[in-house]
Amino acid sequence: MTIPEDFKTRLKIAKKKIKKQIENDSENRGSFMGNAFKLGTELVAAVAVGTIIGFILDNWFDTKPWLIIIFFFLGTAAGILNVVRTANRMQKED
């Protein structure tokens, strides 16, 4: 093989590798956004569910602010725990 042909072959191989790497990077970006959205949703949902349960129980037992406050903090703690567990699981998968 001559030097120009060898160079052209190497150039084609390098371009293919770069193209594959760019495709993989774009797929990973979407995956990261999905994981971030999942973590945020888990936290917000846990806080909302805890607050709603507190509101319902407050209306039922007529203890207006106390159960909402207690279940808000319980929902927050549960949401943070879920986020930490999910983040650890995602980290182990990578």
N, CA, C and O atoms as a CHARMM CRD file, in Angstrom:
* protein
*
  376
    1    1 MET  N      0.82100  -1.18800   0.00000 PROA 1      0.00000
    2    1 MET  CA     0.00000   0.00000   0.00000 PROA 1      0.00000
    3    1 MET  C      0.86600   1.25200   0.00000 PROA 1      0.00000
    4    1 MET  O      1.93500   1.28400   0.60900 PROA 1      0.00000
    5    2 THR  N      0.40600   2.24400  -0.66700 PROA 2      0.00000
    6    2 THR  CA     1.15500   3.49300  -0.68700 PROA 2      0.00000
    7    2 THR  C      0.73300   4.34800   0.49800 PROA 2      0.00000
    8    2 THR  O     -0.28300   4.08700   1.14300 PROA 2      0.00000
    9    3 ILE  N      1.49700   5.33100   0.76000 PROA 3      0.00000
   10    3 ILE  CA     1.25400   6.18300   1.92500 PROA 3      0.00000
   11    3 ILE  C     -0.06700   6.94500   1.81400 PROA 3      0.00000
   12    3 ILE  O     -0.79500   6.99200   2.80600 PROA 3      0.00000
   13    4 PRO  N     -0.42700   7.54700   0.67200 PROA 4      0.00000
   14    4 PRO  CA    -1.71100   8.24700   0.59100 PROA 4      0.00000
   15    4 PRO  C     -2.90800   7.31100   0.79800 PROA 4      0.00000
   16    4 PRO  O     -3.88700   7.70100   1.43500 PROA 4      0.00000
   17    5 GLU  N     -2.84400   6.09000   0.27200 PROA 5      0.00000
   18    5 GLU  CA    -3.95900   5.15800   0.44500 PROA 5      0.00000
   19    5 GLU  C     -4.07400   4.73500   1.90800 PROA 5      0.00000
   20    5 GLU  O     -5.17800   4.60500   2.43700 PROA 5      0.00000
   21    6 ASP  N     -2.95300   4.52600   2.54500 PROA 6      0.00000
   22    6 ASP  CA    -2.94200   4.15200   3.96200 PROA 6      0.00000
   23    6 ASP  C     -3.52800   5.28700   4.80900 PROA 6      0.00000
   24    6 ASP  O     -4.28000   5.04800   5.75400 PROA 6      0.00000
   25    7 PHE  N     -3.17500   6.50400   4.46100 PROA 7      0.00000
   26    7 PHE  CA    -3.69500   7.66200   5.18100 PROA 7      0.00000
   27    7 PHE  C     -5.20900   7.77600   5.00900 PROA 7      0.00000
   28    7 PHE  O     -5.92600   8.05800   5.96900 PROA 7      0.00000
   29    8 LYS  N     -5.69500   7.55500   3.78000 PROA 8      0.00000
   30    8 LYS  CA    -7.13000   7.62600   3.51600 PROA 8      0.00000
   31    8 LYS  C     -7.88000   6.55700   4.31400 PROA 8      0.00000
   32    8 LYS  O     -8.95600   6.82600   4.84800 PROA 8      0.00000
   33    9 THR  N     -7.33700   5.38600   4.39500 PROA 9      0.00000
   34    9 THR  CA    -7.97600   4.30800   5.14200 PROA 9      0.00000
   35    9 THR  C     -8.04800   4.65500   6.62900 PROA 9      0.00000
   36    9 THR  O     -9.08700   4.48100   7.26500 PROA 9      0.00000
   37   10 ARG  N     -6.95800   5.13700   7.16500 PROA 10     0.00000
   38   10 ARG  CA    -6.94700   5.53200   8.57700 PROA 10     0.00000
   39   10 ARG  C     -7.92000   6.66600   8.84500 PROA 10     0.00000
   40   10 ARG  O     -8.57300   6.69100   9.88800 PROA 10     0.00000
   41   11 LEU  N     -8.02000   7.59600   7.92300 PROA 11     0.00000
   42   11 LEU  CA    -8.93300   8.71600   8.06700 PROA 11     0.00000
   43   11 LEU  C    -10.38200   8.24000   8.08500 PROA 11     0.00000
   44   11 LEU  O    -11.18100   8.72000   8.88900 PROA 11     0.00000
   45   12 LYS  N    -10.72800   7.29200   7.19800 PROA 12     0.00000
   46   12 LYS  CA   -12.08500   6.74300   7.17400 PROA 12     0.00000
   47   12 LYS  C    -12.42100   6.04700   8.49200 PROA 12     0.00000
   48   12 LYS  O    -13.52300   6.20700   9.01500 PROA 12     0.00000
   49   13 ILE  N    -11.49000   5.28900   9.01900 PROA 13     0.00000
   50   13 ILE  CA   -11.69900   4.57800  10.28000 PROA 13     0.00000
   51   13 ILE  C    -11.90200   5.57700  11.42600 PROA 13     0.00000
   52   13 ILE  O    -12.77700   5.38900  12.27100 PROA 13     0.00000
   53   14 ALA  N    -11.10000   6.62400  11.44900 PROA 14     0.00000
   54   14 ALA  CA   -11.21400   7.63500  12.50600 PROA 14     0.00000
   55   14 ALA  C    -12.55400   8.36000  12.42500 PROA 14     0.00000
   56   14 ALA  O    -13.17100   8.63600  13.45400 PROA 14     0.00000
   57   15 LYS  N    -13.00900   8.67100  11.20400 PROA 15     0.00000
   58   15 LYS  CA   -14.29500   9.34700  11.03600 PROA 15     0.00000
   59   15 LYS  C    -15.44700   8.46600  11.52200 PROA 15     0.00000
   60   15 LYS  O    -16.38800   8.96300  12.14100 PROA 15     0.00000
   61   16 LYS  N    -15.37800   7.16500  11.24700 PROA 16     0.00000
   62   16 LYS  CA   -16.42200   6.25000  11.70600 PROA 16     0.00000
   63   16 LYS  C    -16.45900   6.18500  13.23700 PROA 16     0.00000
   64   16 LYS  O    -17.53500   6.17000  13.83500 PROA 16     0.00000
   65   17 LYS  N    -15.28100   6.14700  13.86400 PROA 17     0.00000
   66   17 LYS  CA   -15.22100   6.10700  15.32500 PROA 17     0.00000
   67   17 LYS  C    -15.80600   7.37100  15.93600 PROA 17     0.00000
   68   17 LYS  O    -16.53800   7.31500  16.92300 PROA 17     0.00000
   69   18 ILE  N    -15.47800   8.50700  15.34200 PROA 18     0.00000
   70   18 ILE  CA   -15.99100   9.77900  15.85100 PROA 18     0.00000
   71   18 ILE  C    -17.50200   9.84200  15.68900 PROA 18     0.00000
   72   18 ILE  O    -18.19700  10.32700  16.58200 PROA 18     0.00000
   73   19 LYS  N    -18.01700   9.36400  14.57400 PROA 19     0.00000
   74   19 LYS  CA   -19.45500   9.37500  14.33200 PROA 19     0.00000
   75   19 LYS  C    -20.18400   8.49400  15.35200 PROA 19     0.00000
   76   19 LYS  O    -21.23200   8.88500  15.86700 PROA 19     0.00000
   77   20 LYS  N    -19.64000   7.31400  15.64500 PROA 20     0.00000
   78   20 LYS  CA   -20.25100   6.43000  16.64400 PROA 20     0.00000
   79   20 LYS  C    -20.22200   7.07100  18.02600 PROA 20     0.00000
   80   20 LYS  O    -21.18400   6.95900  18.78600 PROA 20     0.00000
   81   21 GLN  N    -19.12500   7.74000  18.35000 PROA 21     0.00000
   82   21 GLN  CA   -19.00400   8.37700  19.65500 PROA 21     0.00000
   83   21 GLN  C    -20.02000   9.50500  19.79900 PROA 21     0.00000
   84   21 GLN  O    -20.60500   9.66800  20.87000 PROA 21     0.00000
   85   22 ILE  N    -20.24000  10.27900  18.75000 PROA 22     0.00000
   86   22 ILE  CA   -21.21800  11.36400  18.78900 PROA 22     0.00000
   87   22 ILE  C    -22.62300  10.80200  18.97300 PROA 22     0.00000
   88   22 ILE  O    -23.41000  11.36000  19.73700 PROA 22     0.00000
   89   23 GLU  N    -22.95000   9.71400  18.29100 PROA 23     0.00000
   90   23 GLU  CA   -24.26700   9.09500  18.43800 PROA 23     0.00000
   91   23 GLU  C    -24.46800   8.59200  19.86500 PROA 23     0.00000
   92   23 GLU  O    -25.54600   8.77100  20.43100 PROA 23     0.00000
   93   24 ASN  N    -23.45500   7.96700  20.45400 PROA 24     0.00000
   94   24 ASN  CA   -23.55500   7.47900  21.82700 PROA 24     0.00000
   95   24 ASN  C    -23.72100   8.61800  22.82300 PROA 24     0.00000
   96   24 ASN  O    -24.47400   8.49200  23.78900 PROA 24     0.00000
   97   25 ASP  N    -23.02800   9.72500  22.59700 PROA 25     0.00000
   98   25 ASP  CA   -23.13800  10.87200  23.49200 PROA 25     0.00000
   99   25 ASP  C    -24.54100  11.45500  23.47600 PROA 25     0.00000
  100   25 ASP  O    -25.06700  11.83000  24.52300 PROA 25     0.00000
  101   26 SER  N    -25.15600  11.53700  22.29500 PROA 26     0.00000
  102   26 SER  CA   -26.50400  12.09300  22.22100 PROA 26     0.00000
  103   26 SER  C    -27.51000  11.17200  22.90700 PROA 26     0.00000
  104   26 SER  O    -28.46500  11.65800  23.51300 PROA 26     0.00000
  105   27 GLU  N    -27.32300   9.86000  22.82700 PROA 27     0.00000
  106   27 GLU  CA   -28.20000   8.92300  23.52300 PROA 27     0.00000
  107   27 GLU  C    -28.03600   9.06400  25.03100 PROA 27     0.00000
  108   27 GLU  O    -29.02300   9.01000  25.76400 PROA 27     0.00000
  109   28 ASN  N    -26.81800   9.24300  25.50200 PROA 28     0.00000
  110   28 ASN  CA   -26.57300   9.38400  26.93200 PROA 28     0.00000
  111   28 ASN  C    -27.17600  10.66400  27.48800 PROA 28     0.00000
  112   28 ASN  O    -27.65900  10.67500  28.62000 PROA 28     0.00000
  113   29 ARG  N    -27.15600  11.73900  26.71500 PROA 29     0.00000
  114   29 ARG  CA   -27.74800  12.98900  27.17600 PROA 29     0.00000
  115   29 ARG  C    -29.22800  12.82000  27.44800 PROA 29     0.00000
  116   29 ARG  O    -29.73300  13.31400  28.45700 PROA 29     0.00000
  117   30 GLY  N    -29.92700  12.13400  26.57000 PROA 30     0.00000
  118   30 GLY  CA   -31.34800  11.89200  26.77500 PROA 30     0.00000
  119   30 GLY  C    -31.59200  11.03000  27.99700 PROA 30     0.00000
  120   30 GLY  O    -32.55600  11.24200  28.73200 PROA 30     0.00000
  121   31 SER  N    -30.73200  10.07200  28.21000 PROA 31     0.00000
  122   31 SER  CA   -30.85400   9.20400  29.37500 PROA 31     0.00000
  123   31 SER  C    -30.63600   9.99800  30.66500 PROA 31     0.00000
  124   31 SER  O    -31.35100   9.78600  31.64400 PROA 31     0.00000
  125   32 PHE  N    -29.67500  10.89300  30.67900 PROA 32     0.00000
  126   32 PHE  CA   -29.41400  11.70000  31.86600 PROA 32     0.00000
  127   32 PHE  C    -30.58600  12.62700  32.16500 PROA 32     0.00000
  128   32 PHE  O    -30.95700  12.80600  33.32500 PROA 32     0.00000
  129   33 MET  N    -31.16200  13.21000  31.13500 PROA 33     0.00000
  130   33 MET  CA   -32.31500  14.09000  31.34200 PROA 33     0.00000
  131   33 MET  C    -33.49400  13.30500  31.89100 PROA 33     0.00000
  132   33 MET  O    -34.21600  13.78700  32.76400 PROA 33     0.00000
  133   34 GLY  N    -33.68800  12.10500  31.38300 PROA 34     0.00000
  134   34 GLY  CA   -34.77600  11.26900  31.87900 PROA 34     0.00000
  135   34 GLY  C    -34.58500  10.90200  33.33400 PROA 34     0.00000
  136   34 GLY  O    -35.54200  10.91900  34.10700 PROA 34     0.00000
  137   35 ASN  N    -33.36700  10.57200  33.71800 PROA 35     0.00000
  138   35 ASN  CA   -33.08100  10.23400  35.11500 PROA 35     0.00000
  139   35 ASN  C    -33.26700  11.44800  36.02700 PROA 35     0.00000
  140   35 ASN  O    -33.80000  11.31400  37.12800 PROA 35     0.00000
  141   36 ALA  N    -32.84400  12.60400  35.59100 PROA 36     0.00000
  142   36 ALA  CA   -33.00700  13.81700  36.39100 PROA 36     0.00000
  143   36 ALA  C    -34.48600  14.13700  36.57600 PROA 36     0.00000
  144   36 ALA  O    -34.90800  14.52200  37.66700 PROA 36     0.00000
  145   37 PHE  N    -35.27000  13.97800  35.51600 PROA 37     0.00000
  146   37 PHE  CA   -36.71300  14.22400  35.60100 PROA 37     0.00000
  147   37 PHE  C    -37.35200  13.22000  36.54900 PROA 37     0.00000
  148   37 PHE  O    -38.24700  13.57400  37.31600 PROA 37     0.00000
  149   38 LYS  N    -36.90600  11.98700  36.50300 PROA 38     0.00000
  150   38 LYS  CA   -37.44300  10.94100  37.38100 PROA 38     0.00000
  151   38 LYS  C    -37.17100  11.27400  38.84400 PROA 38     0.00000
  152   38 LYS  O    -38.06700  11.15400  39.68000 PROA 38     0.00000
  153   39 LEU  N    -35.95700  11.68700  39.16100 PROA 39     0.00000
  154   39 LEU  CA   -35.61400  12.01700  40.54500 PROA 39     0.00000
  155   39 LEU  C    -36.42800  13.20600  41.05300 PROA 39     0.00000
  156   39 LEU  O    -36.91500  13.18900  42.18300 PROA 39     0.00000
  157   40 GLY  N    -36.57100  14.21700  40.23600 PROA 40     0.00000
  158   40 GLY  CA   -37.35500  15.38300  40.62800 PROA 40     0.00000
  159   40 GLY  C    -38.81700  15.04600  40.84800 PROA 40     0.00000
  160   40 GLY  O    -39.44000  15.52600  41.79500 PROA 40     0.00000
  161   41 THR  N    -39.35800  14.22000  39.97300 PROA 41     0.00000
  162   41 THR  CA   -40.75700  13.83000  40.08600 PROA 41     0.00000
  163   41 THR  C    -40.99000  13.00400  41.33900 PROA 41     0.00000
  164   41 THR  O    -42.00500  13.18700  42.01200 PROA 41     0.00000
  165   42 GLU  N    -40.08100  12.10600  41.66800 PROA 42     0.00000
  166   42 GLU  CA   -40.22500  11.29500  42.87500 PROA 42     0.00000
  167   42 GLU  C    -40.25200  12.17100  44.12500 PROA 42     0.00000
  168   42 GLU  O    -41.05400  11.93900  45.03000 PROA 42     0.00000
  169   43 LEU  N    -39.39300  13.15700  44.17600 PROA 43     0.00000
  170   43 LEU  CA   -39.34900  14.02900  45.34200 PROA 43     0.00000
  171   43 LEU  C    -40.63100  14.84700  45.47100 PROA 43     0.00000
  172   43 LEU  O    -41.21700  14.91100  46.55200 PROA 43     0.00000
  173   44 VAL  N    -41.06500  15.46400  44.39700 PROA 44     0.00000
  174   44 VAL  CA   -42.26100  16.30400  44.43000 PROA 44     0.00000
  175   44 VAL  C    -43.50400  15.46900  44.74100 PROA 44     0.00000
  176   44 VAL  O    -44.36700  15.90500  45.50300 PROA 44     0.00000
  177   45 ALA  N    -43.60100  14.28200  44.16100 PROA 45     0.00000
  178   45 ALA  CA   -44.77100  13.43100  44.39000 PROA 45     0.00000
  179   45 ALA  C    -44.85400  12.99600  45.85200 PROA 45     0.00000
  180   45 ALA  O    -45.94200  12.98400  46.42900 PROA 45     0.00000
  181   46 ALA  N    -43.74100  12.64600  46.44700 PROA 46     0.00000
  182   46 ALA  CA   -43.75800  12.21700  47.85000 PROA 46     0.00000
  183   46 ALA  C    -44.19500  13.35700  48.77000 PROA 46     0.00000
  184   46 ALA  O    -44.97100  13.13600  49.70000 PROA 46     0.00000
  185   47 VAL  N    -43.71400  14.55300  48.52600 PROA 47     0.00000
  186   47 VAL  CA   -44.10200  15.70700  49.33900 PROA 47     0.00000
  187   47 VAL  C    -45.58800  16.00900  49.14500 PROA 47     0.00000
  188   47 VAL  O    -46.29600  16.28900  50.11200 PROA 47     0.00000
  189   48 ALA  N    -46.05700  15.95400  47.90800 PROA 48     0.00000
  190   48 ALA  CA   -47.46600  16.23300  47.63000 PROA 48     0.00000
  191   48 ALA  C    -48.37100  15.18900  48.28400 PROA 48     0.00000
  192   48 ALA  O    -49.38300  15.54700  48.88700 PROA 48     0.00000
  193   49 VAL  N    -48.03000  13.92800  48.17700 PROA 49     0.00000
  194   49 VAL  CA   -48.85700  12.87500  48.77600 PROA 49     0.00000
  195   49 VAL  C    -48.88400  13.01800  50.29200 PROA 49     0.00000
  196   49 VAL  O    -49.94600  12.88900  50.90200 PROA 49     0.00000
  197   50 GLY  N    -47.74600  13.28000  50.90600 PROA 50     0.00000
  198   50 GLY  CA   -47.70800  13.47600  52.35400 PROA 50     0.00000
  199   50 GLY  C    -48.56400  14.65400  52.79300 PROA 50     0.00000
  200   50 GLY  O    -49.28500  14.56000  53.78700 PROA 50     0.00000
  201   51 THR  N    -48.49400  15.75000  52.07000 PROA 51     0.00000
  202   51 THR  CA   -49.27800  16.93400  52.41200 PROA 51     0.00000
  203   51 THR  C    -50.77200  16.67000  52.23700 PROA 51     0.00000
  204   51 THR  O    -51.57300  17.09900  53.06600 PROA 51     0.00000
  205   52 ILE  N    -51.15000  15.98000  51.18500 PROA 52     0.00000
  206   52 ILE  CA   -52.56700  15.67800  50.94900 PROA 52     0.00000
  207   52 ILE  C    -53.10300  14.75200  52.03900 PROA 52     0.00000
  208   52 ILE  O    -54.21700  14.94600  52.52500 PROA 52     0.00000
  209   53 ILE  N    -52.32400  13.75700  52.42000 PROA 53     0.00000
  210   53 ILE  CA   -52.76100  12.86700  53.50600 PROA 53     0.00000
  211   53 ILE  C    -52.93600  13.66300  54.79500 PROA 53     0.00000
  212   53 ILE  O    -53.91400  13.47000  55.51700 PROA 53     0.00000
  213   54 GLY  N    -51.99700  14.55000  55.08400 PROA 54     0.00000
  214   54 GLY  CA   -52.12000  15.39900  56.27100 PROA 54     0.00000
  215   54 GLY  C    -53.34100  16.28700  56.22200 PROA 54     0.00000
  216   54 GLY  O    -54.01400  16.46400  57.23700 PROA 54     0.00000
  217   55 PHE  N    -53.64300  16.85000  55.06800 PROA 55     0.00000
  218   55 PHE  CA   -54.81600  17.70500  54.91100 PROA 55     0.00000
  219   55 PHE  C    -56.10100  16.91200  55.14100 PROA 55     0.00000
  220   55 PHE  O    -57.00600  17.38600  55.82900 PROA 55     0.00000
  221   56 ILE  N    -56.18600  15.72300  54.57600 PROA 56     0.00000
  222   56 ILE  CA   -57.38700  14.89400  54.74200 PROA 56     0.00000
  223   56 ILE  C    -57.57100  14.49800  56.20500 PROA 56     0.00000
  224   56 ILE  O    -58.67800  14.57600  56.73800 PROA 56     0.00000
  225   57 LEU  N    -56.49600  14.07800  56.84700 PROA 57     0.00000
  226   57 LEU  CA   -56.59400  13.69700  58.25800 PROA 57     0.00000
  227   57 LEU  C    -56.90800  14.89500  59.15300 PROA 57     0.00000
  228   57 LEU  O    -57.61700  14.75400  60.15000 PROA 57     0.00000
  229   58 ASP  N    -56.38600  16.07000  58.80500 PROA 58     0.00000
  230   58 ASP  CA   -56.71300  17.27400  59.57200 PROA 58     0.00000
  231   58 ASP  C    -58.20100  17.58600  59.48900 PROA 58     0.00000
  232   58 ASP  O    -58.82400  17.93200  60.49300 PROA 58     0.00000
  233   59 ASN  N    -58.76200  17.46600  58.31000 PROA 59     0.00000
  234   59 ASN  CA   -60.20300  17.71300  58.17100 PROA 59     0.00000
  235   59 ASN  C    -61.02100  16.66400  58.90600 PROA 59     0.00000
  236   59 ASN  O    -62.08500  16.96400  59.44800 PROA 59     0.00000
  237   60 TRP  N    -60.52600  15.44100  58.92300 PROA 60     0.00000
  238   60 TRP  CA   -61.25400  14.35100  59.56000 PROA 60     0.00000
  239   60 TRP  C    -61.21900  14.46700  61.09000 PROA 60     0.00000
  240   60 TRP  O    -62.24100  14.29300  61.75400 PROA 60     0.00000
  241   61 PHE  N    -60.03500  14.76400  61.64200 PROA 61     0.00000
  242   61 PHE  CA   -59.88600  14.84800  63.09300 PROA 61     0.00000
  243   61 PHE  C    -60.01500  16.27200  63.63200 PROA 61     0.00000
  244   61 PHE  O    -59.97900  16.46400  64.84800 PROA 61     0.00000
  245   62 ASP  N    -60.16200  17.25800  62.77900 PROA 62     0.00000
  246   62 ASP  CA   -60.30800  18.66900  63.14000 PROA 62     0.00000
  247   62 ASP  C    -59.11800  19.16800  63.97600 PROA 62     0.00000
  248   62 ASP  O    -59.30000  19.77400  65.03200 PROA 62     0.00000
  249   63 THR  N    -57.93200  18.91100  63.49900 PROA 63     0.00000
  250   63 THR  CA   -56.69600  19.37700  64.13700 PROA 63     0.00000
  251   63 THR  C    -55.90400  20.20000  63.11900 PROA 63     0.00000
  252   63 THR  O    -54.78600  19.83900  62.75200 PROA 63     0.00000
  253   64 LYS  N    -56.48200  21.28400  62.67800 PROA 64     0.00000
  254   64 LYS  CA   -56.08100  21.97400  61.45700 PROA 64     0.00000
  255   64 LYS  C    -54.59900  21.98100  61.07200 PROA 64     0.00000
  256   64 LYS  O    -54.26900  21.24900  60.13900 PROA 64     0.00000
  257   65 PRO  N    -53.70000  22.70000  61.66200 PROA 65     0.00000
  258   65 PRO  CA   -52.39200  22.75200  60.99200 PROA 65     0.00000
  259   65 PRO  C    -51.45600  21.59900  61.32200 PROA 65     0.00000
  260   65 PRO  O    -50.49600  21.37900  60.58300 PROA 65     0.00000
  261   66 TRP  N    -51.68700  20.86300  62.38100 PROA 66     0.00000
  262   66 TRP  CA   -50.66900  19.95600  62.89800 PROA 66     0.00000
  263   66 TRP  C    -50.40900  18.75400  62.01300 PROA 66     0.00000
  264   66 TRP  O    -49.25100  18.44900  61.73000 PROA 66     0.00000
  265   67 LEU  N    -51.41700  18.08100  61.57900 PROA 67     0.00000
  266   67 LEU  CA   -51.18200  16.88600  60.76500 PROA 67     0.00000
  267   67 LEU  C    -50.64400  17.22400  59.37700 PROA 67     0.00000
  268   67 LEU  O    -49.88400  16.45100  58.79300 PROA 67     0.00000
  269   68 ILE  N    -51.04100  18.38000  58.85500 PROA 68     0.00000
  270   68 ILE  CA   -50.47400  18.80800  57.56300 PROA 68     0.00000
  271   68 ILE  C    -48.96600  19.00300  57.72100 PROA 68     0.00000
  272   68 ILE  O    -48.18700  18.55900  56.87700 PROA 68     0.00000
  273   69 ILE  N    -48.56100  19.66400  58.79400 PROA 69     0.00000
  274   69 ILE  CA   -47.13200  19.91100  59.01100 PROA 69     0.00000
  275   69 ILE  C    -46.37400  18.59700  59.20500 PROA 69     0.00000
  276   69 ILE  O    -45.31400  18.39100  58.61500 PROA 69     0.00000
  277   70 ILE  N    -46.92600  17.71300  60.03600 PROA 70     0.00000
  278   70 ILE  CA   -46.25200  16.44000  60.31200 PROA 70     0.00000
  279   70 ILE  C    -46.11400  15.61800  59.03200 PROA 70     0.00000
  280   70 ILE  O    -45.02900  15.11900  58.73000 PROA 70     0.00000
  281   71 PHE  N    -47.20600  15.47500  58.27800 PROA 71     0.00000
  282   71 PHE  CA   -47.14400  14.65400  57.07200 PROA 71     0.00000
  283   71 PHE  C    -46.36400  15.32900  55.94500 PROA 71     0.00000
  284   71 PHE  O    -45.84500  14.64800  55.06100 PROA 71     0.00000
  285   72 PHE  N    -46.27800  16.65800  55.96700 PROA 72     0.00000
  286   72 PHE  CA   -45.41000  17.34100  55.00300 PROA 72     0.00000
  287   72 PHE  C    -43.95500  16.91300  55.21600 PROA 72     0.00000
  288   72 PHE  O    -43.24800  16.57700  54.26500 PROA 72     0.00000
  289   73 PHE  N    -43.52400  16.93100  56.47800 PROA 73     0.00000
  290   73 PHE  CA   -42.14500  16.53400  56.76600 PROA 73     0.00000
  291   73 PHE  C    -41.92100  15.04200  56.54600 PROA 73     0.00000
  292   73 PHE  O    -40.84600  14.64100  56.10100 PROA 73     0.00000
  293   74 LEU  N    -42.91900  14.21400  56.85200 PROA 74     0.00000
  294   74 LEU  CA   -42.79600  12.78800  56.56700 PROA 74     0.00000
  295   74 LEU  C    -42.68800  12.53900  55.05800 PROA 74     0.00000
  296   74 LEU  O    -41.89100  11.71200  54.61400 PROA 74     0.00000
  297   75 GLY  N    -43.49100  13.25800  54.28100 PROA 75     0.00000
  298   75 GLY  CA   -43.42000  13.13500  52.82100 PROA 75     0.00000
  299   75 GLY  C    -42.08500  13.61500  52.28200 PROA 75     0.00000
  300   75 GLY  O    -41.53500  13.02300  51.35400 PROA 75     0.00000
  301   76 THR  N    -41.56200  14.68900  52.86400 PROA 76     0.00000
  302   76 THR  CA   -40.25300  15.19300  52.44400 PROA 76     0.00000
  303   76 THR  C    -39.16200  14.17300  52.74100 PROA 76     0.00000
  304   76 THR  O    -38.29600  13.92000  51.90300 PROA 76     0.00000
  305   77 ALA  N    -39.20500  13.58500  53.94000 PROA 77     0.00000
  306   77 ALA  CA   -38.20600  12.57900  54.30100 PROA 77     0.00000
  307   77 ALA  C    -38.31500  11.35600  53.38700 PROA 77     0.00000
  308   77 ALA  O    -37.30000  10.81300  52.95100 PROA 77     0.00000
  309   78 ALA  N    -39.53600  10.92700  53.10100 PROA 78     0.00000
  310   78 ALA  CA   -39.72800   9.77100  52.20900 PROA 78     0.00000
  311   78 ALA  C    -39.23200  10.09100  50.80300 PROA 78     0.00000
  312   78 ALA  O    -38.63000   9.23500  50.15500 PROA 78     0.00000
  313   79 GLY  N    -39.47300  11.30400  50.32200 PROA 79     0.00000
  314   79 GLY  CA   -39.01400  11.70100  48.99500 PROA 79     0.00000
  315   79 GLY  C    -37.50000  11.72900  48.89800 PROA 79     0.00000
  316   79 GLY  O    -36.92500  11.27100  47.91000 PROA 79     0.00000
  317   80 ILE  N    -36.85900  12.26600  49.92100 PROA 80     0.00000
  318   80 ILE  CA   -35.39000  12.30800  49.91900 PROA 80     0.00000
  319   80 ILE  C    -34.82100  10.89900  49.97000 PROA 80     0.00000
  320   80 ILE  O    -33.84200  10.59600  49.28700 PROA 80     0.00000
  321   81 LEU  N    -35.43200  10.03400  50.78000 PROA 81     0.00000
  322   81 LEU  CA   -34.98300   8.65100  50.86600 PROA 81     0.00000
  323   81 LEU  C    -35.12700   7.94000  49.51500 PROA 81     0.00000
  324   81 LEU  O    -34.23700   7.19500  49.10500 PROA 81     0.00000
  325   82 ASN  N    -36.24300   8.17100  48.83300 PROA 82     0.00000
  326   82 ASN  CA   -36.44400   7.57300  47.50400 PROA 82     0.00000
  327   82 ASN  C    -35.40700   8.07700  46.50400 PROA 82     0.00000
  328   82 ASN  O    -34.88300   7.29900  45.70800 PROA 82     0.00000
  329   83 VAL  N    -35.11500   9.35600  46.54300 PROA 83     0.00000
  330   83 VAL  CA   -34.13500   9.92800  45.61600 PROA 83     0.00000
  331   83 VAL  C    -32.74800   9.34700  45.87700 PROA 83     0.00000
  332   83 VAL  O    -32.02600   9.02000  44.93500 PROA 83     0.00000
  333   84 VAL  N    -32.37500   9.21700  47.14300 PROA 84     0.00000
  334   84 VAL  CA   -31.06100   8.66700  47.47300 PROA 84     0.00000
  335   84 VAL  C    -30.97100   7.20900  47.02400 PROA 84     0.00000
  336   84 VAL  O    -29.96900   6.79700  46.44000 PROA 84     0.00000
  337   85 ARG  N    -32.01300   6.43500  47.29500 PROA 85     0.00000
  338   85 ARG  CA   -32.01200   5.03300  46.87000 PROA 85     0.00000
  339   85 ARG  C    -31.90800   4.90500  45.35200 PROA 85     0.00000
  340   85 ARG  O    -31.12600   4.10100  44.84400 PROA 85     0.00000
  341   86 THR  N    -32.69000   5.69300  44.63700 PROA 86     0.00000
  342   86 THR  CA   -32.67700   5.62700  43.18500 PROA 86     0.00000
  343   86 THR  C    -31.32400   6.07800  42.62600 PROA 86     0.00000
  344   86 THR  O    -30.80900   5.47800  41.68200 PROA 86     0.00000
  345   87 ALA  N    -30.75200   7.13300  43.20600 PROA 87     0.00000
  346   87 ALA  CA   -29.44500   7.60900  42.74200 PROA 87     0.00000
  347   87 ALA  C    -28.37300   6.55700  42.98500 PROA 87     0.00000
  348   87 ALA  O    -27.50700   6.35000  42.13600 PROA 87     0.00000
  349   88 ASN  N    -28.42100   5.89400  44.13000 PROA 88     0.00000
  350   88 ASN  CA   -27.44600   4.81800  44.38500 PROA 88     0.00000
  351   88 ASN  C    -27.61300   3.67000  43.40800 PROA 88     0.00000
  352   88 ASN  O    -26.62600   3.11000  42.93000 PROA 88     0.00000
  353   89 ARG  N    -28.85400   3.31500  43.10700 PROA 89     0.00000
  354   89 ARG  CA   -29.10600   2.23300  42.14600 PROA 89     0.00000
  355   89 ARG  C    -28.61300   2.61000  40.75500 PROA 89     0.00000
  356   89 ARG  O    -28.03500   1.77500  40.05900 PROA 89     0.00000
  357   90 MET  N    -28.83200   3.85000  40.34200 PROA 90     0.00000
  358   90 MET  CA   -28.35800   4.30600  39.02600 PROA 90     0.00000
  359   90 MET  C    -26.83200   4.33000  38.98000 PROA 90     0.00000
  360   90 MET  O    -26.23400   4.01700  37.95000 PROA 90     0.00000
  361   91 GLN  N    -26.20700   4.69900  40.09100 PROA 91     0.00000
  362   91 GLN  CA   -24.74900   4.75700  40.13600 PROA 91     0.00000
  363   91 GLN  C    -24.15400   3.34500  40.04300 PROA 91     0.00000
  364   91 GLN  O    -23.11900   3.15900  39.40400 PROA 91     0.00000
  365   92 LYS  N    -24.79100   2.35700  40.66800 PROA 92     0.00000
  366   92 LYS  CA   -24.30600   0.99100  40.58800 PROA 92     0.00000
  367   92 LYS  C    -24.46100   0.42600  39.18500 PROA 92     0.00000
  368   92 LYS  O    -23.62900  -0.36800  38.74900 PROA 92     0.00000
  369   93 GLU  N    -25.50800   0.81800  38.47000 PROA 93     0.00000
  370   93 GLU  CA   -25.72300   0.34100  37.10100 PROA 93     0.00000
  371   93 GLU  C    -24.64900   0.86300  36.16700 PROA 93     0.00000
  372   93 GLU  O    -24.23900   0.16000  35.24300 PROA 93     0.00000
  373   94 ASP  N    -24.18400   2.09500  36.39400 PROA 94     0.00000
  374   94 ASP  CA   -23.14000   2.66200  35.51900 PROA 94     0.00000
  375   94 ASP  C    -21.81400   2.07600  35.90600 PROA 94     0.00000
  376   94 ASP  O    -20.79300   2.41000  35.30500 PROA 94     0.00000
